[in-house]
Amino acid sequence: MQMNNLKQGYPYAWLDEVIEVTLNPAKTNVIDLQYQQLEIIETKFGLELKVVLNDLKASTFYLLSSKKIRAMVSQYYESLILLEKQAMMNLAAYPDDHPLAATGENIILYIQNMGEAFKKRYGKYITDSTNKDAVETKNTSTLNKLLCRLSVDQIGLILKAADDTKLIVASSISIIFRSIVPFLSTEKIKNISWNSMRKSTYHIEQIDKDVAIETLENLILKIKEY
């Protein structure tokens, strides 16, 4: 992959190449990518997204027609959403024990953060999408979250074990965290970040292992009583 700026009138050109080709398991043998290469791609990806946002600001600055601004903003935003969808498809195909997984998750996070920046600045021009996201956010925030009396790290450890033993089956461990964590809270944290919980499983502390094991042993004893 050429790391030079490929944009020639299309602001997403380099980003498209990365998502659609370089990091796409269907088109590239992504397992061969080295950690240093992934680090370079990830760093440049975040910078390129900022360039895209700046490009949009510059392009809309001289537009006096709201209709033209809406058309341009919608085009930029929809292209970003398409990138996110392909990035998620890529991530689902990555092995969890490869640095690709972390890179894929961080890239999705970059895209989502950029989407929030788009909506914050140009929300009135992408009303339909903004309203939909607002409803989804509201629905998520008003859920009756389940209180778990374990720490974030301990919950993450148990979910990781459930994935590794195939007790819970999903195309990637990230999907497990994304699907379950939003419904949970701890005594200290009401809104848990699934991504932070996932990262905590990279460095497991012995004390968390001990607590998780003790908790599971208590469950076993309780089941035996039934």
TORPA-187019 format. One record per residue: x, y, z of N, C-alpha, C in turn; residue in three letters. Coordinates in pm, 1 decimal, always signed. Layout:
REM residues N
n_x; n_y; n_z; ca_x; ca_y; ca_z; c_x; c_y; c_z; type
X; Y; Z; X; Y; Z; X; Y; Z; ala
...
***
This chain:
REM residues 226
n_x; n_y; n_z; ca_x; ca_y; ca_z; c_x; c_y; c_z; type
+82.7; -119.4; +0.0; +0.0; +0.0; +0.0; +86.3; +124.8; +0.0; met
+52.8; +220.1; -85.0; +127.1; +344.7; -87.1; +76.9; +433.0; +25.6; gln
+166.6; +484.2; +104.1; +128.1; +562.4; +219.2; +119.7; +711.3; +187.3; met
+147.9; +748.6; +62.0; +139.0; +888.8; +26.8; -6.7; +928.2; +10.2; asn
-34.2; +1058.4; +10.4; -171.0; +1106.9; +1.7; -224.5; +1082.1; -138.3; asn
-332.8; +1002.9; -148.2; -387.7; +965.1; -276.3; -504.8; +1052.9; -318.1; leu
-540.9; +1150.6; -236.7; -659.0; +1229.6; -266.2; -638.1; +1313.0; -391.0; lys
-728.8; +1298.7; -487.8; -727.0; +1378.4; -609.6; -870.4; +1422.3; -635.5; gln
-918.4; +1513.0; -554.2; -1054.4; +1559.7; -567.8; -1152.0; +1482.1; -481.6; gly
-1116.6; +1362.3; -439.4; -1201.5; +1281.2; -353.9; -1136.2; +1271.0; -216.8; tyr
-1190.7; +1336.3; -115.2; -1125.4; +1344.3; +15.7; -1107.4; +1211.4; +87.1; pro
-1187.4; +1110.2; +50.7; -1179.6; +981.6; +119.1; -1091.3; +880.1; +46.2; tyr
-1018.1; +922.7; -55.3; -944.3; +828.6; -139.9; -850.4; +737.4; -60.5; ala
-764.4; +794.5; +21.5; -669.0; +712.9; +98.2; -742.6; +626.8; +201.3; trp
-840.9; +684.9; +267.9; -918.2; +612.4; +367.4; -992.0; +495.0; +303.8; leu
-1046.8; +517.9; +185.7; -1114.3; +411.7; +112.0; -1018.6; +296.8; +79.7; asp
-900.0; +332.2; +35.0; -802.0; +230.2; -1.2; -768.4; +143.3; +119.3; glu
-752.6; +206.6; +234.7; -717.3; +133.5; +355.9; -828.7; +37.7; +397.0; val
-952.5; +89.1; +402.2; -1065.1; +7.9; +448.5; -1106.8; -96.8; +346.1; ile
-1116.2; -54.8; +220.0; -1168.2; -144.0; +116.2; -1065.3; -246.0; +65.5; glu
-937.6; -212.0; +78.7; -834.8; -300.9; +23.1; -733.7; -347.1; +127.8; val
-655.7; -253.7; +180.5; -544.0; -289.8; +268.3; -585.4; -371.5; +390.0; thr
-695.1; -332.6; +456.2; -738.9; -401.1; +577.5; -858.9; -492.5; +553.7; leu
-888.5; -517.6; +428.2; -1002.5; -601.9; +392.0; -955.1; -745.4; +368.3; asn
-992.2; -839.2; +456.1; -947.6; -979.0; +442.7; -991.1; -1044.2; +311.6; pro
-1094.8; -990.0; +251.0; -1144.4; -1048.0; +125.7; -1056.0; -1009.9; +7.1; ala
-971.6; -906.5; +24.9; -889.6; -859.1; -85.8; -739.9; -862.1; -56.3; lys
-705.3; -871.6; +71.1; -563.7; -869.1; +110.0; -537.4; -975.3; +216.3; thr
-418.9; -1032.4; +214.2; -379.4; -1126.7; +318.7; -336.6; -1046.2; +441.4; asn
-435.0; -998.6; +513.7; -410.2; -903.2; +622.4; -326.2; -962.1; +734.9; val
-325.9; -1093.9; +748.3; -248.3; -1157.7; +855.0; -99.0; -1128.7; +839.6; ile
-56.5; -1099.4; +718.2; +85.9; -1072.9; +693.5; +128.0; -932.4; +735.5; asp
+30.9; -845.4; +765.6; +64.3; -709.1; +806.5; +134.1; -711.0; +942.1; leu
+246.3; -642.7; +950.2; +324.0; -638.3; +1073.3; +272.7; -528.7; +1167.2; gln
+308.5; -542.8; +1294.0; +263.3; -447.0; +1395.0; +301.7; -304.1; +1358.0; tyr
+424.5; -285.2; +1308.9; +470.5; -150.8; +1273.0; +386.7; -92.1; +1159.1; gln
+350.4; -176.3; +1062.5; +266.7; -130.7; +951.3; +128.8; -88.4; +1001.6; gln
+72.6; -168.4; +1090.3; -59.3; -137.4; +1144.1; -56.4; -8.2; +1225.2; leu
+53.4; +10.6; +1297.5; +67.6; +132.3; +1378.2; +71.9; +255.9; +1289.0; glu
+143.7; +246.6; +1177.7; +152.9; +357.8; +1082.8; +15.9; +386.4; +1021.3; ile
-53.7; +280.9; +980.4; -185.9; +296.2; +919.4; -282.2; +360.9; +1017.8; ile
-281.3; +312.0; +1141.8; -374.2; +363.5; +1242.1; -349.3; +511.3; +1270.3; glu
-223.5; +548.3; +1284.5; -189.8; +689.1; +1310.9; -231.6; +777.9; +1194.7; thr
-199.5; +735.5; +1072.3; -233.2; +814.8; +955.1; -384.2; +820.8; +933.3; lys
-453.5; +715.2; +971.4; -598.9; +711.9; +953.2; -665.2; +823.9; +1032.5; phe
-623.3; +838.1; +1159.1; -680.1; +944.5; +1242.0; -650.7; +1081.9; +1185.6; gly
-530.1; +1100.9; +1134.1; -492.0; +1229.5; +1076.8; -570.7; +1258.2; +949.4; leu
-589.7; +1156.1; +866.7; -662.9; +1173.7; +741.2; -808.7; +1210.2; +765.7; glu
-868.5; +1154.8; +869.6; -1006.9; +1190.1; +902.0; -1018.2; +1338.2; +937.6; leu
-918.4; +1388.8; +1007.8; -918.1; +1531.3; +1041.7; -903.9; +1616.8; +916.3; lys
-824.3; +1567.9; +821.7; -808.4; +1638.7; +694.6; -941.3; +1644.3; +620.6; val
-1016.0; +1534.0; +624.9; -1146.3; +1529.3; +558.6; -1241.2; +1631.5; +619.7; val
-1242.6; +1638.3; +752.2; -1330.8; +1735.0; +818.6; -1291.6; +1878.0; +783.0; leu
-1161.9; +1904.4; +780.1; -1114.3; +2037.8; +741.4; -1150.0; +2069.3; +596.7; asn
-1143.6; +1966.6; +511.4; -1179.7; +1983.0; +371.3; -1327.0; +2020.8; +358.9; asp
-1410.7; +1955.9; +439.7; -1553.7; +1986.6; +438.0; -1578.8; +2129.6; +486.2; leu
-1509.6; +2169.2; +590.5; -1525.0; +2306.5; +641.3; -1489.1; +2408.1; +533.6; lys
-1377.3; +2382.4; +464.2; -1332.9; +2474.9; +360.3; -1430.3; +2476.6; +242.8; ala
-1483.5; +2359.7; +208.4; -1572.8; +2349.8; +93.1; -1707.3; +2416.1; +118.2; ser
-1755.7; +2410.3; +241.6; -1886.5; +2468.2; +272.5; -1878.4; +2615.9; +308.9; thr
-1757.8; +2663.6; +334.6; -1742.6; +2802.1; +380.6; -1796.4; +2902.3; +278.7; phe
-1773.4; +2874.3; +150.6; -1812.1; +2968.9; +46.5; -1948.8; +2938.8; -14.1; tyr
-2016.2; +2836.2; +37.4; -2148.8; +2803.8; -14.5; -2254.8; +2885.6; +58.7; leu
-2331.1; +2960.5; -16.5; -2432.8; +3046.8; +43.8; -2569.1; +2978.1; +47.9; leu
-2584.6; +2874.7; -29.6; -2712.3; +2804.6; -36.6; -2717.4; +2689.9; +64.2; ser
-2818.9; +2690.5; +149.4; -2836.5; +2582.7; +247.0; -2857.2; +2449.6; +177.7; ser
-2922.9; +2454.4; +62.2; -2948.3; +2332.3; -13.2; -2817.7; +2269.3; -59.2; lys
-2724.6; +2353.4; -105.9; -2595.4; +2302.5; -152.2; -2511.6; +2251.0; -34.6; lys
-2518.8; +2321.3; +76.6; -2444.8; +2277.4; +196.0; -2497.7; +2142.7; +242.4; ile
-2631.7; +2129.3; +245.3; -2692.9; +2003.7; +287.4; -2649.1; +1887.5; +198.0; arg
-2645.8; +1913.3; +66.9; -2607.3; +1809.0; -28.3; -2462.7; +1766.0; -5.7; ala
-2375.5; +1864.1; +16.1; -2234.1; +1832.4; +35.6; -2210.6; +1759.9; +167.2; met
-2271.8; +1811.0; +275.0; -2255.6; +1748.9; +406.1; -2308.6; +1606.0; +405.1; val
-2423.2; +1585.6; +342.3; -2482.4; +1452.3; +335.7; -2390.1; +1355.8; +261.5; ser
-2327.7; +1405.2; +155.1; -2236.6; +1321.1; +78.0; -2115.8; +1280.3; +161.9; gln
-2060.1; +1375.0; +234.1; -1945.8; +1345.6; +321.2; -1985.8; +1246.9; +431.0; tyr
-2101.4; +1272.2; +491.8; -2145.2; +1190.3; +605.0; -2178.7; +1048.4; +561.0; tyr
-2249.5; +1035.4; +449.8; -2286.9; +902.6; +400.3; -2163.0; +821.6; +361.6; glu
-2062.4; +888.9; +307.0; -1938.1; +819.5; +272.9; -1869.1; +767.7; +398.6; ser
-1878.1; +845.8; +506.1; -1819.2; +805.1; +633.9; -1890.8; +681.9; +688.6; leu
-2023.2; +679.7; +678.0; -2101.3; +566.1; +726.1; -2066.3; +439.6; +648.3; ile
-2046.3; +452.8; +517.1; -2007.5; +338.1; +435.3; -1871.0; +283.8; +478.0; leu
-1779.8; +375.0; +511.2; -1648.8; +333.5; +561.4; -1663.9; +253.5; +689.7; leu
-1749.9; +302.5; +779.2; -1770.5; +234.7; +907.2; -1826.4; +94.0; +886.4; glu
-1921.8; +80.0; +795.3; -1981.6; -51.4; +770.4; -1877.8; -151.5; +720.5; lys
-1793.2; -106.9; +626.6; -1690.4; -197.7; +574.5; -1586.6; -229.0; +681.7; gln
-1552.4; -128.8; +763.9; -1455.6; -150.3; +871.4; -1507.9; -253.5; +970.8; ala
-1638.7; -251.3; +997.4; -1698.2; -348.3; +1089.3; -1696.9; -488.3; +1029.1; met
-1721.9; -496.7; +897.7; -1715.5; -626.0; +829.9; -1573.6; -681.4; +834.6; met
-1475.7; -592.5; +816.3; -1335.4; -634.3; +825.3; -1304.2; -688.3; +964.1; asn
-1345.3; -612.5; +1066.6; -1315.3; -649.2; +1204.6; -1372.9; -785.5; +1240.4; leu
-1492.0; -812.8; +1192.6; -1558.1; -940.3; +1224.0; -1478.8; -1059.9; +1171.7; ala
-1394.5; -1036.6; +1072.2; -1316.4; -1145.9; +1012.0; -1174.6; -1155.5; +1068.2; ala
-1135.4; -1062.6; +1155.4; -999.8; -1066.0; +1211.2; -990.7; -1165.7; +1326.8; tyr
-877.3; -1234.1; +1340.5; -856.8; -1319.6; +1458.5; -832.9; -1231.8; +1581.1; pro
-893.0; -1269.4; +1693.3; -884.9; -1186.0; +1813.3; -743.9; -1175.0; +1869.9; asp
-659.2; -1274.4; +1842.5; -525.4; -1274.7; +1900.3; -422.0; -1206.7; +1810.6; asp
-468.3; -1136.6; +1707.9; -378.6; -1066.5; +1615.8; -391.6; -915.6; +1637.6; his
-280.1; -839.6; +1626.5; -286.0; -693.6; +1642.3; -389.3; -628.1; +1550.9; pro
-429.1; -696.3; +1445.8; -531.8; -645.5; +1355.1; -659.8; -609.0; +1429.2; leu
-695.9; -691.8; +1528.0; -820.8; -669.9; +1600.4; -821.0; -534.1; +1669.3; ala
-710.9; -503.0; +1736.9; -701.5; -373.9; +1806.0; -701.8; -258.5; +1706.1; ala
-629.3; -275.2; +1595.4; -626.6; -171.6; +1492.4; -765.5; -151.0; +1433.9; thr
-833.9; -261.1; +1404.9; -967.9; -251.2; +1348.7; -1064.2; -180.0; +1441.7; gly
-1057.4; -211.7; +1569.7; -1145.8; -148.7; +1667.3; -1115.0; -0.1; +1682.9; glu
-986.8; +34.7; +1683.6; -949.2; +174.9; +1697.3; -991.2; +256.2; +1575.3; asn
-981.5; +195.9; +1457.1; -1022.8; +265.1; +1335.3; -1173.1; +290.8; +1337.5; ile
-1249.7; +192.9; +1382.1; -1394.4; +212.3; +1394.1; -1424.9; +323.3; +1494.0; ile
-1349.3; +326.4; +1601.7; -1368.2; +430.9; +1702.2; -1336.1; +567.8; +1644.0; leu
-1230.0; +578.6; +1564.1; -1195.5; +703.4; +1496.5; -1310.8; +749.9; +1407.1; tyr
-1365.8; +655.1; +1330.5; -1474.8; +688.2; +1238.4; -1598.1; +735.0; +1315.5; ile
-1630.4; +665.8; +1423.9; -1746.7; +702.5; +1503.1; -1728.8; +839.3; +1567.9; gln
-1608.3; +867.5; +1615.2; -1580.7; +998.9; +1673.2; -1592.6; +1108.8; +1567.9; asn
-1548.5; +1077.7; +1445.8; -1561.1; +1174.7; +1338.2; -1707.7; +1196.7; +1302.5; met
-1785.5; +1089.2; +1307.4; -1928.3; +1101.7; +1282.8; -1993.6; +1194.2; +1384.2; gly
-1951.5; +1183.2; +1509.4; -2003.9; +1272.5; +1613.3; -1962.5; +1416.9; +1586.6; glu
-1840.2; +1436.0; +1538.1; -1793.1; +1570.9; +1505.2; -1875.1; +1629.2; +1389.4; ala
-1907.7; +1544.5; +1292.1; -1991.6; +1588.2; +1179.7; -2127.1; +1635.4; +1230.9; phe
-2188.0; +1553.2; +1316.2; -2322.6; +1584.7; +1365.1; -2322.5; +1707.2; +1456.6; lys
-2214.3; +1723.5; +1530.6; -2205.4; +1839.3; +1620.3; -2198.3; +1969.2; +1541.8; lys
-2124.8; +1967.8; +1430.3; -2107.4; +2090.1; +1352.4; -2215.1; +2108.1; +1245.5; arg
-2258.8; +1996.3; +1186.0; -2351.9; +2005.7; +1072.6; -2481.9; +1929.0; +1096.9; tyr
-2518.5; +1913.0; +1222.7; -2637.0; +1834.7; +1256.4; -2763.4; +1876.6; +1184.8; gly
-2783.6; +2004.4; +1165.4; -2907.7; +2050.6; +1101.9; -2913.4; +2016.0; +953.8; lys
-2799.6; +1978.7; +896.5; -2797.2; +1940.6; +755.5; -2808.3; +1789.5; +735.2; tyr
-2796.5; +1715.2; +845.0; -2814.4; +1569.7; +836.7; -2918.2; +1530.4; +940.9; ile
-3031.4; +1598.7; +935.2; -3136.7; +1586.0; +1035.6; -3184.3; +1443.1; +1055.1; thr
-3210.8; +1373.6; +945.3; -3265.1; +1237.9; +955.9; -3171.8; +1146.5; +1033.1; asp
-3043.3; +1150.3; +996.1; -2945.3; +1065.1; +1064.6; -2929.8; +1105.4; +1209.5; ser
-2927.5; +1236.8; +1233.9; -2908.9; +1286.3; +1370.1; -3024.6; +1244.7; +1458.5; thr
-3145.6; +1258.5; +1408.1; -3261.8; +1221.4; +1488.0; -3261.8; +1072.8; +1520.6; asn
-3224.4; +992.4; +1421.1; -3219.6; +847.8; +1441.9; -3117.7; +813.2; +1548.3; lys
-3000.1; +874.4; +1540.1; -2895.1; +847.4; +1639.0; -2937.6; +894.9; +1776.4; asp
-3006.9; +1009.2; +1781.4; -3051.3; +1064.0; +1909.4; -3149.9; +970.3; +1976.8; ala
-3241.9; +912.8; +1897.6; -3339.6; +819.6; +1952.0; -3270.3; +695.0; +2004.8; val
-3173.1; +643.9; +1927.3; -3100.8; +524.6; +1969.8; -3022.1; +551.3; +2097.2; glu
-2959.4; +670.0; +2103.6; -2882.3; +705.9; +2223.0; -2973.1; +718.1; +2344.1; thr
-3089.2; +780.6; +2321.8; -3184.4; +798.5; +2431.2; -3232.7; +663.3; +2481.0; lys
-3263.6; +572.8; +2386.1; -3310.8; +440.5; +2424.2; -3206.1; +364.7; +2504.2; asn
-3079.7; +379.8; +2462.7; -2971.0; +312.3; +2532.4; -2951.7; +367.8; +2672.3; thr
-2956.4; +502.1; +2683.5; -2930.2; +565.9; +2812.3; -3043.0; +543.5; +2911.9; ser
-3166.5; +514.4; +2862.9; -3278.4; +495.3; +2953.7; -3302.6; +348.0; +2986.0; thr
-3214.9; +261.6; +2939.5; -3227.7; +120.2; +2971.4; -3211.9; +99.0; +3121.1; leu
-3284.0; +3.3; +3174.2; -3264.4; -35.0; +3313.2; -3141.9; -125.6; +3317.8; asn
-3028.9; -63.2; +3336.3; -2903.9; -139.6; +3335.9; -2899.3; -234.6; +3454.2; lys
-2835.5; -347.8; +3432.1; -2819.7; -447.6; +3536.3; -2692.9; -419.1; +3615.7; leu
-2705.9; -413.3; +3746.7; -2590.2; -389.6; +3832.1; -2514.4; -519.6; +3854.6; leu
-2387.0; -518.4; +3822.2; -2301.0; -634.8; +3845.1; -2201.8; -597.9; +3955.0; cys
-2189.9; -682.5; +4054.9; -2104.2; -650.8; +4169.0; -1958.7; -694.7; +4148.4; arg
-1918.0; -696.6; +4023.9; -1778.0; -717.1; +3990.0; -1723.3; -587.8; +3931.9; leu
-1592.3; -577.7; +3921.2; -1532.0; -460.4; +3858.1; -1536.7; -476.0; +3706.8; ser
-1507.7; -368.9; +3636.5; -1505.1; -373.4; +3490.1; -1405.1; -477.8; +3442.6; val
-1288.3; -481.1; +3503.2; -1184.9; -577.1; +3462.0; -1229.0; -720.8; +3485.9; asp
-1299.4; -742.7; +3596.2; -1343.2; -878.8; +3629.1; -1454.5; -925.7; +3535.0; gln
-1545.2; -835.8; +3500.5; -1650.0; -870.2; +3404.6; -1586.7; -902.6; +3270.0; ile
-1490.9; -817.6; +3230.2; -1422.5; -838.6; +3102.9; -1352.3; -973.0; +3097.6; gly
-1291.7; -1012.1; +3208.7; -1221.2; -1140.1; +3216.3; -1318.4; -1256.9; +3195.5; leu
-1435.7; -1248.5; +3256.9; -1534.4; -1355.6; +3243.8; -1588.9; -1361.6; +3101.4; ile
-1612.3; -1246.5; +3040.9; -1660.5; -1244.6; +2902.6; -1554.2; -1299.7; +2807.0; leu
-1429.1; -1267.7; +2835.7; -1319.9; -1320.9; +2752.0; -1315.8; -1473.8; +2761.5; lys
-1330.7; -1526.4; +2883.5; -1330.0; -1671.1; +2902.9; -1449.8; -1734.9; +2832.6; ala
-1564.2; -1666.1; +2836.9; -1684.1; -1718.1; +2770.3; -1663.2; -1724.7; +2619.8; ala
-1588.9; -1628.9; +2566.8; -1558.8; -1630.0; +2423.3; -1456.7; -1738.4; +2389.7; asp
-1350.3; -1746.8; +2469.1; -1244.1; -1843.1; +2440.6; -1292.2; -1987.3; +2450.6; asp
-1388.7; -2013.9; +2538.7; -1441.4; -2149.8; +2554.3; -1563.1; -2174.1; +2465.3; thr
-1600.7; -2070.5; +2389.1; -1716.5; -2077.6; +2299.2; -1847.5; -2100.0; +2374.5; lys
-1850.1; -2056.0; +2501.3; -1976.1; -2056.6; +2575.2; -2071.5; -1956.5; +2510.8; leu
-2013.9; -1843.7; +2469.9; -2086.7; -1745.6; +2389.9; -2018.9; -1741.4; +2254.2; ile
-2096.0; -1756.0; +2149.4; -2039.7; -1764.7; +2015.0; -2072.8; -1639.2; +1934.9; val
-1968.8; -1574.8; +1882.8; -1984.5; -1457.3; +1797.4; -1866.5; -1454.7; +1701.7; ala
-1878.3; -1375.1; +1596.4; -1771.2; -1370.4; +1497.1; -1645.1; -1304.6; +1551.1; ser
-1657.4; -1226.3; +1657.9; -1539.3; -1166.7; +1722.6; -1574.1; -1132.9; +1866.1; ser
-1471.6; -1124.6; +1949.1; -1494.6; -1091.9; +2089.7; -1548.2; -949.3; +2104.2; ile
-1514.4; -863.0; +2009.5; -1563.3; -725.6; +2014.5; -1715.2; -720.8; +2006.4; ser
-1773.2; -808.3; +1926.2; -1918.4; -812.8; +1913.6; -1982.1; -854.0; +2045.7; ile
-1916.9; -944.7; +2116.6; -1967.7; -986.4; +2247.8; -1969.9; -867.6; +2343.8; ile
-1860.7; -793.9; +2348.2; -1853.8; -677.9; +2436.7; -1954.2; -571.6; +2395.4; phe
-1964.2; -545.2; +2265.3; -2058.1; -445.0; +2215.5; -2202.5; -481.1; +2249.6; arg
-2233.0; -611.1; +2247.3; -2370.5; -656.5; +2266.0; -2412.6; -661.8; +2412.3; ser
-2319.1; -690.9; +2500.7; -2353.0; -714.5; +2641.5; -2324.7; -595.1; +2732.0; ile
-2209.3; -532.9; +2714.8; -2163.0; -430.0; +2808.0; -2258.6; -311.2; +2823.5; val
-2324.1; -261.5; +2715.7; -2414.7; -146.6; +2732.6; -2529.3; -170.6; +2830.3; pro
-2558.7; -297.6; +2860.5; -2668.8; -330.1; +2950.8; -2622.7; -347.9; +3095.6; phe
-2493.0; -329.8; +3117.8; -2437.2; -352.6; +3250.8; -2385.6; -223.5; +3314.8; leu
-2382.9; -223.9; +3447.1; -2319.1; -116.1; +3522.7; -2252.0; -180.1; +3643.2; ser
-2158.0; -108.6; +3702.5; -2095.0; -156.7; +3825.5; -2128.8; -58.8; +3936.3; thr
-2084.7; -89.4; +4056.6; -2113.6; -0.3; +4168.8; -2042.9; +133.8; +4153.8; glu
-1936.2; +136.5; +4072.0; -1859.6; +260.3; +4053.8; -1885.2; +328.0; +3919.6; lys
-1922.9; +250.0; +3819.2; -1938.5; +304.9; +3684.1; -2076.7; +270.8; +3629.5; ile
-2152.5; +375.4; +3594.6; -2287.3; +353.3; +3541.6; -2282.5; +319.2; +3393.7; lys
-2205.8; +396.6; +3318.6; -2195.6; +373.9; +3174.3; -2056.6; +319.9; +3141.6; asn
-2049.3; +192.1; +3118.8; -1921.6; +125.5; +3094.5; -1885.4; +132.4; +2947.2; ile
-1761.2; +162.1; +2919.5; -1711.6; +161.3; +2782.4; -1673.5; +18.3; +2744.7; ser
-1741.5; -37.3; +2643.5; -1710.4; -174.3; +2601.6; -1566.4; -183.7; +2551.6; trp
-1519.0; -76.1; +2488.9; -1383.6; -78.0; +2433.2; -1279.3; -78.8; +2544.6; asn
-1304.1; -1.7; +2649.6; -1211.1; +0.2; +2763.6; -1210.1; -135.3; +2833.5; ser
-1328.5; -195.8; +2844.0; -1335.6; -327.6; +2907.2; -1258.7; -429.9; +2824.8; met
-1274.5; -422.8; +2693.2; -1202.6; -516.9; +2606.7; -1052.2; -501.4; +2623.5; arg
-1005.5; -374.9; +2627.8; -862.2; -350.4; +2641.5; -809.2; -400.5; +2775.2; lys
-895.2; -399.9; +2877.2; -849.0; -444.7; +3009.5; -811.6; -592.6; +3008.7; ser
-865.7; -668.3; +2912.6; -835.3; -811.7; +2907.3; -697.0; -839.3; +2849.3; thr
-630.7; -735.5; +2799.4; -495.4; -753.3; +2747.3; -392.9; -766.0; +2860.2; tyr
-428.2; -709.9; +2975.8; -336.5; -711.7; +3090.5; -416.4; -753.5; +3213.7; his
-425.3; -883.4; +3237.4; -508.9; -937.1; +3344.9; -430.1; -943.4; +3475.7; ile
-485.9; -883.6; +3579.5; -423.8; -884.9; +3711.4; -464.0; -1012.3; +3786.6; glu
-374.1; -1062.7; +3867.0; -401.3; -1186.6; +3942.5; -520.3; -1169.5; +4034.8; gln
-532.6; -1052.0; +4097.6; -643.0; -1030.4; +4191.1; -778.3; -1040.1; +4121.0; ile
-783.2; -994.3; +3994.8; -907.7; -1004.0; +3918.1; -937.5; -1149.1; +3881.2; asp
-831.7; -1224.8; +3852.5; -850.1; -1366.7; +3824.3; -905.2; -1437.8; +3947.4; lys
-849.5; -1404.2; +4064.1; -893.0; -1468.4; +4188.0; -1040.5; -1438.9; +4216.8; asp
-1078.9; -1312.5; +4199.0; -1218.5; -1274.4; +4225.8; -1312.7; -1341.8; +4126.8; val
-1272.0; -1345.7; +3999.9; -1355.7; -1409.5; +3897.4; -1373.1; -1558.3; +3926.7; ala
-1265.4; -1624.1; +3964.2; -1271.0; -1767.0; +3995.5; -1360.6; -1792.2; +4116.9; ile
-1345.1; -1710.3; +4220.3; -1427.2; -1724.8; +4340.8; -1575.3; -1705.1; +4307.9; glu
-1602.9; -1607.4; +4222.4; -1741.5; -1581.4; +4182.3; -1800.9; -1700.2; +4108.6; thr
-1726.3; -1755.5; +4017.0; -1774.3; -1870.4; +3940.1; -1790.4; -1993.4; +4029.3; leu
-1699.9; -2007.9; +4127.0; -1711.7; -2121.2; +4220.8; -1838.2; -2108.1; +4304.6; glu
-1871.9; -1985.7; +4343.3; -1995.7; -1962.5; +4418.4; -2117.9; -1997.4; +4334.6; asn
-2109.1; -1965.3; +4204.3; -2219.8; -2000.6; +4114.6; -2234.7; -2152.1; +4103.8; leu
-2122.3; -2221.4; +4096.2; -2124.6; -2367.6; +4087.9; -2190.3; -2426.7; +4212.9; ile
-2151.6; -2375.1; +4329.0; -2211.4; -2424.2; +4455.2; -2361.3; -2400.1; +4458.0; leu
-2402.4; -2283.7; +4409.0; -2544.5; -2250.1; +4409.4; -2622.1; -2340.8; +4314.5; lys
-2563.1; -2367.1; +4198.0; -2628.8; -2456.5; +4101.5; -2644.6; -2597.1; +4159.9; ile
-2544.7; -2642.3; +4233.8; -2552.2; -2774.6; +4295.1; -2664.8; -2784.3; +4397.5; lys
-2703.4; -2672.0; +4455.1; -2809.4; -2670.2; +4555.6; -2947.3; -2682.9; +4493.4; glu
-2958.3; -2654.6; +4365.9; -3091.7; -2654.1; +4301.5; -3147.1; -2795.5; +4288.9; tyr
***
